[in-house]
């Protein structure tokens, strides 16, 4: 029987391998040839100019799961003037590391051509990481980010950031010329670190995590980098009821500033 250390190490290695293969092209999954599928949930309160909230799914969710999750109702219950666009960016769209480019081409640019001027990008778990990848590739391109228990890399990297005293004190090293399987996770944390020195950027980001979520350690490290009250811990684990409740609070706050 494996001891506790060896079991934890095995989970870390398997998790890192899974994410690397999913995101960087070594997976037996097929890369979709068509655009990212979307489903529009129109705003209950129809106005000539409406904001748009785009939601990205977790690793095990697809467009149908997003539709059943309750996230659109949560957003619009708090912000009735907002349209919600559910985007089925499943793991195959992350292959070759081109999720950000696909998201821009397939979802965000078409939305802008339809007249949306205020666009928020929300994502759960893998989708939260996807939102960060988009922000890294296209800084300031969207109005704000709502991260729901985002995947922030292998446990050893999270421990490294914690051991340094948090993202503000952590040193990511030199920027790579090209991001690959060995460094994309560090680049997520480099982005978070930068929020600590740019209050305007920090004010664009909200973070939601369940108290029993497996990613809670990473979320708590990210929290001090954000604006006051932009981090929420909800009762529960890594699941949509937690994120729905958090999203309702977030978008009620966003709507209140408009």
Secondary structure, 3 states (H helix, E strand, C coil): CCCHHHHHHHHHHHHHHHHHHHHCCCCCCCCCCCCCCEEEECCCCCCCCCCEEEEECCCCCCHHHHHHHCHHHHHHHHCCCCEEEEECCCHHHHHHHCHHHHHHHHHHHHHHHCCCCCEEEEEECHHHHHHHHHHHHCCCCCCEEEEECCCCCCHHHHHHHHHCCCCCCCCCCCCCCCCCCCCHHHHHHHHHHHHCCCHHHHCCEEEEEECCCCCHHHHHHHHCCCCCCCEEEECCCCCHHHHHHHHHHHHHHHHHCC
